[in-house]
Amino acid sequence: MSETNETEATDFPFVRVEDAIDWINSLIPFGIRPGLDRVELMMERLGSPHRRLKFIHVAGTNGKGSTCAMLTSVLLANGYDVGTFTSPYIEKYTNRLKYNNEDIPEETLLQLVNKLKPLVDEIAQTPLGSPTTFEVSTTLAIMYYATVTFPDVVVWETGLGGRLDVTNIVTPIVSIITNIGHDHMDILGDTIEQIAFEKAGIIKPGVPAVTTVEQPEALEVIKQAAAKNQSTLYVMNEQFRVELLNAVENEQNFTFFGPFRTMEEMSLTMNGAHQLKNAAASLMALEVLRQYMAFILEDTTTRDGLKRAAWPGRLEMVCKEPRLLLDGAHNPEGAATLAQALRDTYQYKGLHIMMGMLSTKHHHDVLRHILPLANTVIFTEPDFRKKMEAESLRDIAEQVMGDNTNRPTILVEPNWHKALEQLQAMTVPGDLAVVTGTLYLIADVRSFVLHRTESEKGW
């Protein structure tokens, strides 16, 4: 009897899903280690389950999550079973492994972790070292889709970069590069061309690719990668484009012009001009699947699916009284996009912004987009180990504003709960409150406002 118990304890190390997730997160100190050696070994030991799946691989500095949401929504509307793998998650770890827009059941996650952990422990003893949190999460997603749910297609978001990103273990049926911007430059390189080279690493031989990248120098790098791989490349404003017809808060109507056909009376409930580009990339990729892989996509259902697409924490209005908008604008390009939306889409008398960021980001360039629009800015701190101190953000804001007389009132409240109370109290009818910065702050505020709970948040 005792021998059986010992075996069970070894084979099934976790009884509670919380313990399984804690173990995954315990691998965070191993950091981000670009390269595919460990994940390739895990796939080999598991029987290469990734080769049994069809992937749409999505890379880019911003817009990956929204694009994944659009692709998922349209495919679901057309009757396909869809796996969706994204990061970071907004509220719970299970958010990031979805099947038909439902989180992975906790009991299924527990079973998969218990199956994978002995392999992770084994690899940790080799010269390759322990697999990272992201490598384990990626492997769990492949196990879930290839051995449990068997979706028709997996919408597959890169974690960081592309070429050496763990998700690049797969060969997709179409690749998408949404845009190139200044983020994770400590890992991806300090020029737009270097970052573009890393993102273009998801382009595979003979696999068609779609991009909405606009900078000439970045686009040239992507075109070279496509040519080298004999991959047909569809470029926004060359092979396809969108034309905005009208836009109001929570609705954008447009026409999509593609190489195969024109799609009229398309609409989005997502706000911001950037979402039109993401919609264009999504529709172009789906058109490639329709044209060359016999995907059956009806115009009416595609239109309905696109309109239903939603992505939490990106220009998301979570409260009407007072109006509270959440947007994870954590890099300069995201801040520019938020600023444009605040100028073009939203109406308000006063604008009050609460912001918290990580210490690794480009604070100066983010703040120069946001500060000129605000009446009040409250700097706070996310509950996360890499947080930027609110006082330090205030100091950078003072440098950005310089001698400018048209400046917002600056407040500092490190406790985000108290900062949120201040923000909501000062937002009178007709005003707009915005919480922005790192998604780790967005996750906490969103969970608190909508569910009165704490978020797990993370990778």
HELIX and SHEET records of a PDB file:
HELIX    1   1 SER A    2  ASP A   11  1                                  10    
HELIX    2   2 VAL A   17  ASN A   25  1                                   9    
HELIX    3   3 ILE A   28  PHE A   30  5                                   3    
HELIX    4   4 ASP A   37  ARG A   45  1                                   9    
HELIX    5   5 PRO A   49  ARG A   52  5                                   4    
HELIX    6   6 LYS A   64  ALA A   77  1                                  14    
HELIX    7   7 TYR A   93  ARG A   96  5                                   4    
HELIX    8   8 GLU A  106  ALA A  124  1                                  19    
HELIX    9   9 THR A  133  TYR A  144  1                                  12    
HELIX   10  10 TYR A  145  THR A  149  3                                   5    
HELIX   11  11 VAL A  166  ILE A  169  5                                   4    
HELIX   12  12 MET A  185  LEU A  188  1                                   4    
HELIX   13  13 ILE A  192  LYS A  199  1                                   8    
HELIX   14  14 ALA A  200  ILE A  202  5                                   3    
HELIX   15  15 PRO A  216  LYS A  228  1                                  13    
HELIX   16  16 ALA A  273  TYR A  292  1                                  20    
HELIX   17  17 ASP A  299  ARG A  308  1                                  10    
HELIX   18  18 PRO A  332  ASP A  344  1                                  13    
HELIX   19  19 HIS A  363  ILE A  370  1                                   8    
HELIX   20  20 LEU A  371  LEU A  373  5                                   3    
HELIX   21  21 ALA A  390  MET A  401  1                                  12    
HELIX   22  22 TRP A  416  MET A  426  1                                  11    
HELIX   23  23 LEU A  439  HIS A  451  1                                  13    
SHEET    1   A 8 GLU A 102  ASP A 103  0                                        
SHEET    2   A 8 LEU A  97  TYR A  99 -1                                        
SHEET    3   A 8 VAL A  82  PHE A  85 -1                                        
SHEET    4   A 8 VAL A 153  GLU A 157  1                                        
SHEET    5   A 8 PHE A  55  ALA A  59  1                                        
SHEET    6   A 8 VAL A 174  ILE A 177  1                                        
SHEET    7   A 8 ALA A 209  THR A 211  1                                        
SHEET    8   A 8 LEU A 233  VAL A 235  1                                        
SHEET    1   B 3 ARG A 241  VAL A 248  0                                        
SHEET    2   B 3 GLU A 251  PHE A 257 -1                                        
SHEET    3   B 3 THR A 262  LEU A 268 -1                                        
SHEET    1   C 6 GLU A 316  LYS A 320  0                                        
SHEET    2   C 6 ARG A 323  ASP A 327 -1                                        
SHEET    3   C 6 LEU A 432  GLY A 437  1                                        
SHEET    4   C 6 LEU A 351  GLY A 356  1                                        
SHEET    5   C 6 THR A 376  GLU A 381  1                                        
SHEET    6   C 6 THR A 409  ASN A 415  1                                        
END                                                                             
